[in-house]
Amino acid sequence: MRIVLIDDDEVVRDNLRTLLAIYAPEYVVVAEADGVQTGLTCLKEYQPDLLLLDVEMKDGTGFDLLSIYGELDFKVIFVTGHDGYAIKAFKFSAIDYVLKPIDPEDLVSALKKGNEPVDKQEQNLKVANLVQNKNEGSKDQKIVLKDAETVYLIAVKDIIRCESETNYTRFFLADGRILMISKTLKEYDSLFDGQFFFRAHQSHLINLQHFDRYDKREGGIVHMKDGSTLPVAVRKKESLMTALENFQ
């Protein structure tokens, strides 16, 4: 597999090249660049299978580079020192990334995903969503969800609630659709932290933007605006009250 490295730190590029040679010798670095403009030239000339891309560079960002480049026919893995919101943006868009300083196991894991065939439409949808989410900040975030047959781009505000189904999560959407996604509720609980979501029960994650009322009878029941009802775990009742008081 042919790889292009784009990072404005020569030390990082040297480290990546060394790690690839040791842990993934089947990957060949065909070219390197140190910024947005040199990266664009490099990509057009070498047409790689995989791009390892920095986020912050001297003449712009990796997001800028992808926006300018347009339609992608290669896999992208971000190599970033950023955490917090930037990482959440990657996860919302189902884009692979590795954190600096680079852990060899994390790199190999990301590369294995890069071995999967690239669906051009899916890849471009993910990248477009990543760029939009980055520009929007915490407002009007969208998340890429994928089931066995389809890739969806869903506004987070339109997710009413999520329900655990063993190793799957069932999404209930404002337009009435129900999607079954092959990730656990625990993963989405962590991902939606800070996005008006509350884990009311081991099996239920609710969007407080769609909360209607809480009935203390029968042990405690949450009513959502779509008419659905769900139980509240005993140990979650107090924290639910706090979450509602703080909800704006």
N, C-alpha and C positions, 0 to 999 in steps of 0.2 A: 504494500500500500504506500502510495506516494504522499508525503507530508510537506506542507509549507509551515514554517514557524514565523510568526509576526509578533515581536515584542521589542520595545525600545531599550531594554536592558540586556546588554550582551552577555552578562553573567547568567541571566535566566536562560537565554538561548543555549549557551554552552552546557548548562545543567540539563536542560531538556534533551539535547543531543546525546549527552552521556547516558542519561537514564534510558533513552530509547535503544541505544546500542547494547546496553546490558540486559534490560528487561523485555524488550520487544524488538529484536533484531530484524524481524520481518518488515518493519516499518522503515522506509527510506526517506530521509530528509532531502528533498530535491532543491529547496531554496529557502532563504531567510530574508526577512525585511525588518526594519526598525521603526516603522510608522505607518500612518494611513496612506500617504501618497506612494511611498516605496512599496507598501503592501499591495496596493491596487495594481501597480505595474507587475509585480511578482505573480500575483494570482492570474492575471490575464495571460502572462507568458507561459506559466508552468501547469495551469489547470490541474491542481492536486485532487486527490481523493479525500483528503482530510486537512483541515486547517486548525492549527493550535494558535489561538488569538488572545493577545493581551487586551485589557479593558482600557486603561488610561495610558495614553502615549503622548509624546511631546506635541504632535501636530493634530491631535484629536483623539477620538476613542474608537474602540473596536466596533461599537454600535454605528458610528459614523461611517466606518469603512464598509460595513455590510449594507448600509442604506444606500451608499453611493454605488456600490458594485451591482446591486440589483438582483436578478434571479440567480439563485445558487444551485449548483449541481454537485456540491461536495458537502461533506459533514463538517460541522463546526464544533470545536470544544474550546471553551474559554479558559484561559489560565489567568487567575486573578488574585490579588492580595486583598480584595474587598470582601466585606461580610455584611450582615444585616440586610438592608433593603436590596442591594445588588444581588445577593444570593437568592432572596425571595423572588426577584424578577426572573432569574434563570429557572427556578423551580416552577413558577407559574407558567412559564413558556415551554417547559419540558426540554430545556436546553442543557446539555452536559457541560460541566465545568470541573476544574481542579483548583485548589487553593494553593497559593504561595505561602511558605516554602513548600515545594512539591513533595508529596509523599509518593514513593514508587507504587505502592498498592493502589492508591487513588488514581494515579495516572493509568496503570494497567487496566483497572476497572473501566475507566472512561474509554480507553482505546477499544476494549472488547465490544462496547456498545457501538463504537464507530465502525466495527466490522459488519454491522447489520446493513442490508441494502438501503440505499438512500431513496426515499420517496420524495421527489422534487417538490411537489405541491405541499406535502406535510412539512418539509424542512423550511420552505419559504414562509408558511403560515406561522411556524414557531418563531422564526427570526423576526417577522413583522410584528408579532405580538410582543416579543421582547423589547423591541425598539419603542413601540407605543407605550408599553407599561413603564419603561424608563422615563419617557417624556411626560407621562401623565402623573408620575409620582404615585401617591396613595389614592388618587381619584380615578374612578371608572376603570379599575383594574379588570383584566380579562385573564382567564386561565385556559390552557389547552388540556382537554380531556380526551382520552382515547379508549374506545372499547375494541372488541374483536374485529369490527368491520369499518369503523368510522372515526375520524378525528374531528373534534368539536372545539369551537372557540366560544367560551361562555363568559358573560359578564358576571363577576363575583356577586354583584348586588342582586342578580337574578336567581341565585341559589337560595332556595327557601330553607332546606335542611339536608343533612346527609345521614344515612343510616348504615350501620355496619351489617355486612353479610359475609361472615367468616373472613376470608382474605380479600373480599371485595367491598366496595362502598357504593351504595345506591344514592344517586343525586336526584333530588326533587326540585324541579325548576319552575319558575314563575309562569311559564307558558304551558305548563301541564306535562311536559316531557319528564320521563324518568330514565336516567342513564345508569348503567351498571359498569363501574370502572374497576379494573383489577389492581387496586391499591387499598391498603387498610385505612380504616377511619383514623387510626392513630397518626398516620402520615399527614392526612388532611387537617387534623386538629392542630398539629404543629405548624403546617403551612399557613393556615388561616389565622394564626395568632395575631391579634392586633387588627383584624378585619371585621369586627363586630360579630364574631362567631363565639358560641358558648357550648361547651361540652356538658349537656344537661344530664347525660346518662352514658354508661359504658357503650351503648349502642347508638346514641343519638348526638349529633352536632347540629345546633340550630343557628340560623342567621337572625340576630336580634332585630334587624331591619324588617323582618316579616313576623315578628312576635306580636300576638294579639293580647293574650291575657294568661294569668296563672291562677289556677283553681286549687286552693289548699285542700279541698276535700279528696277523698280516696287516695290519700298519701301524697298528693301533689301532682297536678297534671298541667302541662303547657298546651295552650291552644295557639295555633299559628293562623295567620290571616287567610291561608288557603283552605281552612277548615280541618286540617289534620290535627291530631292530638298525640301527645307522647308523654311518658312518665319522666319524673325528675328523681334522680337518685337522692336518698336521704342526705348523704354527705354533701350534696351539691346545692341544697336549697338555700343556704345562707349566702353562698357565693353567687347564686343566681340573682338574689335580691340586690347584692352589691353591684353586679354587672348591669342590672336594669337601672339602678340609681345613677350609675356613671355613664349610661348610654345617652348619647346626644343625637 
